[in-house]
Amino acid sequence: MIAYAKPFLKWAGGKRQLLDQIERNLPESIKDTKVINSYIEPFLGGGAVFFFLQNNFTVKNSTISDINEDLMITYKVIQKHPNEMISELEKFQKEYCSLKMEDRKEYYYNKLRTPFNELSVTFKSENKTDWIKKASLLIALNRTCFNGLFRQNSKGEFNVPIGKYENPKICDSENILSVHKVLQNTEIECGSYKGALKKISKKSFIYLDPPYRPLSENGFTKYSKEDFNDKDQKELAREVKRLDKAGHSVLLSNSDPKNTNAKDNFFDDLYSEFDVQRISAKRNISSNGNGRGNITELLIKNY
Ligand SMILES: C[S@@+](CC[C@H](N)C(=O)[O-])C[C@H]1O[C@@H](n2cnc3c(N)ncnc32)[C@H](O)[C@@H]1O
């Protein structure tokens, strides 16, 4: 049986629930041939779409990137040192799960969260152990923290409290090894989407999943120290127009402002020359719970 690689992190804005609709909206040539010659995903997060495509299509070349350094360190460690990482995760799994619920709190803060934040200060990129440690701590925190949410404060510190999972699977070695295989054929970068889009040299299929435009003032769009505001959404739209002129196929997803204000035409205006579809979705992570439930989201494509 083929072991399919799946996202190894729970990530805010993850697209797992939209995969069917995304599949239906792929370019016809990809649906017909099942081949993607060049794939670019510069707002990668947990990579739900990336893994879906890798499992179901022949992806000849792909480049993935995100502005979140800790996230991209983790992808690179799985690409290069999966076994060392699995050993670290097995250790966390054994230690954490053998503790009573009341003792886990101390472990979470003293052995996971504080070391992760301290390592951000002392991290040396030439030190392989630092890479493995950082990546393993990120996965362990993602599995044990509240809501599986990755959130950093303005100083870049991970500040999510402990969660209440009884039996968290901190080490999923089978999936890490499947992800490792997929990443052998993948270029992994870290930085702004603009840099990633500038480097594209051949005709590509590009999936863009930027931070959502919040449905409410408190909506969750802060994944890293950087914000993504309306000015950034407009700048991204200019990039999409440039990619369109250069002959690439572009698919973009975002929140639908019409869920809270029927007169808000922000994205309809911004992408008026493209196909703007409303699809139904369930929103999972919202800072105040108002965004939960059935709402529509946008899929925008230039083909
Ligand atoms: C909606 S999430 C992507 C979720 C992903 N599609 C998934 O399925 O998990 C948006 C991502 O964009 C990243 N991001 C935010 N600003 C960015 C920028 N200027 N350039 C590149 N990535 C950025 C965030 O770190 C976050 O991981």
The ligand as an ORCA input file, in Angstrom:
! r2SCAN-3c Opt
* xyz 0 1
  C      -3.939     30.868      4.943
  S      -2.312     30.401      5.469
  C      -1.921     29.105      4.345
  C      -2.585     27.825      4.765
  C      -2.255     26.644      3.869
  N      -2.841     26.766      2.552
  C      -2.681     25.325      4.508
  O      -3.433     24.557      3.909
  O      -2.268     25.059      5.645
  C      -1.317     31.760      4.964
  C       0.199     31.570      5.097
  O       0.845     32.724      4.528
  C       2.041     33.005      5.241
  N       2.390     34.419      4.967
  C       1.920     35.551      5.546
  N       2.428     36.659      4.949
  C       3.245     36.199      3.956
  C       4.054     36.842      2.965
  N       4.119     38.177      2.859
  N       4.754     36.063      2.113
  C       4.694     34.711      2.196
  N       3.951     34.046      3.117
  C       3.227     34.772      3.973
  C       1.698     32.676      6.682
  O       2.869     32.382      7.416
  C       0.734     31.479      6.528
  O       1.425     30.260      6.678
*
